[in-house]
């Protein structure tokens, strides 16, 4: 049954992306299944790099998703709860497959150990991944939110790059741009060593400042959106508090917010759009 597929997606999001799970509870009931399907797809694509020890198996899995989105492998897709729910969502909400295909393509970067070269490249990556997700979630909720989705996605992506720095360094992956690190006298090997330095802390501070700039731009754009679209952006409510907290912690030990504080921040933002990106 299709409802079983949507229930599977909701549980996957509940365990894998609690902020988005909580945010979706504030969406109209008619839209929640579609949002969970979209977010479950996100988790499935992000898991590919973690599960594949080498690039080739990851490429094969991403190619499977490309073919599913292009209406191939329909029998296999029907047997996958996430794929079945996602394809139903695409039809019901008239989402185009192109943005999802671009999302999959952008995540090929995760399969390799090539460093992120420039700030512009990182912004393009976060636009095709995180920003696209915000835009599609808003579309499910009936809003064209491209103006808010782009800066929201970049801000969220920059914060995630900082949060994942210890794990990425251990894997010899580098999402902080080489260009930015070089301005502060840092090379990739210094990051991979797992030891902080004045230069690395300065580079991280610059990323936090850039993320705050994009949050400010998001706050302005959110002011024009209808209330029904707010749940798409509620996961942003935890980003600025995290950035502020990280000012006091080592880059290799970024502090997390407690689940209860995250829940409170999302609830507070659900009542006032000005709280979402502030």
C-alpha positions, 0 to 999 in steps of 0.5 A, spaced: 500 500 500 502 507 498 500 509 505 505 504 508 510 507 503 509 514 506 509 511 513 516 508 512 518 515 509 516 518 515 519 513 520 526 514 516 525 522 517 524 521 524 530 517 525 535 521 520 533 528 520 529 530 526 529 537 525 525 536 518 521 531 522 518 536 527 518 541 522 513 537 518 508 536 523 507 544 523 505 543 515 498 542 513 496 534 514 495 533 507 502 535 505 506 531 510 506 525 506 509 528 500 514 532 505 516 526 508 517 522 501 522 528 499 526 528 505 527 521 505 529 521 498 534 526 501 537 521 506 537 516 501 542 520 497 546 522 502 547 515 505 550 513 498 557 515 500 557 513 507 555 506 505 559 505 499 567 504 501 569 505 493 566 510 488 563 505 483 558 502 488 556 509 489 555 511 482 551 505 481 546 507 486 546 514 484 545 511 477 539 507 479 536 513 482 537 517 476 533 511 472 528 511 477 526 519 476 527 518 469 521 513 469 525 507 468 526 501 473 518 502 475 518 495 477 524 496 482 521 503 484 515 500 486 518 495 491 522 501 494 518 505 499 522 511 498 522 511 491 514 509 490 512 515 495 517 520 491 514 518 484 507 519 487 509 525 490 512 528 483 505 526 480 501 529 485 504 536 486 507 536 479 514 537 481 519 536 475 524 531 476 530 536 473 531 539 480 532 532 483 536 529 478 541 535 479 540 534 486 543 526 485 548 529 480 551 534 485 552 528 490 557 525 486 562 529 489 561 526 496 563 519 493 570 522 491 576 525 496 577 531 491 577 537 495 572 543 494 576 548 490 572 555 491 567 558 495 563 559 489 563 551 488 561 550 495 555 555 493 553 551 487 553 545 491 549 547 496 544 551 491 543 544 488 542 540 494 540 544 500 537 550 496 533 545 492 530 541 497 527 548 501 524 550 494 521 543 493 518 543 500 515 550 499 512 547 492 509 542 496 506 547 500 503 551 494 509 556 494 514 559 489 519 560 494 526 560 490 528 567 493 528 564 500 530 557 498 537 559 495 540 563 501 536 558 506 540 552 503 547 555 502 546 558 510 544 551 512 549 547 507 555 552 510 553 550 517 553 542 515 560 543 513 562 546 519 558 541 523 561 535 519 568 537 519 571 532 524 568 526 520 570 529 514 577 530 516 577 523 518 575 521 512 580 525 508 574 529 505 574 537 505 568 541 504 571 547 506 574 550 500 581 550 499 581 557 496 578 559 503 583 555 507 589 558 503 587 565 505 588 563 512 595 559 511 591 552 511 592 546 507 588 540 506 593 536 510 593 540 516 585 539 516 586 532 515 591 532 521 585 533 526 588 539 530 585 546 530 590 552 529 589 559 529 588 559 521 583 554 521 579 557 527 579 564 522 577 560 516 571 557 520 569 564 523 569 566 516 564 561 514 560 562 520 560 569 518 558 568 511 552 563 513 549 569 517 549 573 511 545 568 508 541 567 514 539 575 513 538 574 506 533 569 507 529 572 513 528 578 508 525 573 503 521 569 508 517 576 509 513 575 503 511 568 503 505 565 505 504 562 512 503 555 509 510 555 506 513 556 513 514 549 515 519 548 509 523 553 512 523 551 520 529 547 520 533 553 519 531 555 526 536 551 529 542 554 524 543 561 527 543 558 535 548 553 532 553 558 529 553 562 535 554 556 540 560 554 535 564 561 537 566 558 543 568 551 541 574 548 538 572 546 530 573 539 531 569 539 537 562 543 535 557 543 540 550 540 538 543 543 541 539 538 545 533 535 542 529 539 547 532 546 545 531 544 537 524 542 538 523 549 542 526 553 537 522 550 531 516 551 535 517 558 536 519 559 529 512 556 527 509 562 530 513 567 527 516 567 521 521 572 523 524 567 528 526 562 522 532 565 520 534 570 526 
